[in-house]
Amino acid sequence: MRGALQINLSAAADAYLAWWAQAGVDGAVSEAPVNWLRPAPPKPATMPAAPVAALPATLQEFHQWLAQDAGQPERRWASAPILPSGPAHAPLMIVTDMPDPADVVANALFADRAGSLFDAMLRAAGFDRAGVYVASLFSARPPGGMVEAADIDHATWRMRTHVALAAPQRLLLLGDRTGRALLPPGGGDEGNGLRFFNHDGGNVPVVATFHPRLLLSQPAAKAECWRALQSLIEESRS
């Protein structure tokens, strides 16, 4: 009797599963019980991606964007921004990393003793401050002079547009932080010789060397700095 009952139960189970299979159910939905009589909550509407703001199309618009755009890292810092200065299409564009404390006080890049040495470097290379374009990776000075990696990436990205709009004939990068941001390893010849900086509109000859602030504390580095400036002088004569 027990054997017949087991056979009948097995046949009934097979028939039950076959009926559900014909109805389109081929597997369990989940281990947890589901209230099929309760409607599923509506899915949240997918918001369209925010459009990427267009970059400035002129140098004047870039200056305004740099000074006023809320997305710039400088807006988080108390220091007032020091905007770039000099003419577009200049024979030389100089880029430093950020304003020094003396620059913040004077509201101008390359102030005080470092500024005097900077002017002497320009004269030695055949330039003067009025005829060159002067800018910085960061237009303001962060607390302690420290910046986050994401801020450096942002400054590097916008500098490619900045150089394209300023359209200088040559580029001089001052300071180790500036050189590492704009000329990453493997991007050209090593040392302080002439290389090329790729920007949004093409490329421009570039030389990277020491910042005047370092030369004030390490005068022995002036010889190597002079060799770098000679690369600019030779390029300007070619």
Salt bridges, closest charged atoms under 4 A:
GLU74 OE2 - ARG158 NH2 2.39
ASP97 OD2 - ARG177 NH2 3.57
ASP97 OD1 - ARG213 NH2 2.91
ASP100 OD1 - ARG213 NH2 2.88
ASP119 OD1 - ARG129 NE 2.93
ASP151 OD2 - ARG76 NH2 2.61
ASP176 OD2 - ARG180 NE 2.60
GLU235 OE1 - ARG170 NE 2.56
